[in-house]
Amino acid sequence: MANTFKLKSKANVGVTTVGIYTSPAATTTVVIGITCANISGQSINVGIGVSRGTNGEDIQLLKSVPIPQGSSLEVMSGNKLVIQPADTVTAESNVTSSLDVALTIMEIT
């Protein structure tokens, strides 16, 4: 069983929900941290979710949470999130190309 720490990121997230990271087959992933940075010139509202590839029970971790101009938000704050193979961490913003997202993860294979 191998444990590998990784950083996964997506720049310029906007109004369309995008996948930040999908857990590979035969891999359980522990999300250690999620950081969202507002890179726009105005306040934005962000959403972070998990699209459950295996059972279709998509969930929202954040929904329309405001991030002021020039600020960032640490989503996990000491908690962990375990995702299974084919699950995808997603992000969106209410403003085009306004959000950078970074995930700190550990893959267990």
Summary of the structure (lengths in Angstrom):
residues: 109
radius of gyration: 13.6
end to end distance: 5.5
largest distance: 45.1
contacts: 323
relative contact order: 0.45
helix: 0%
strand: 61%
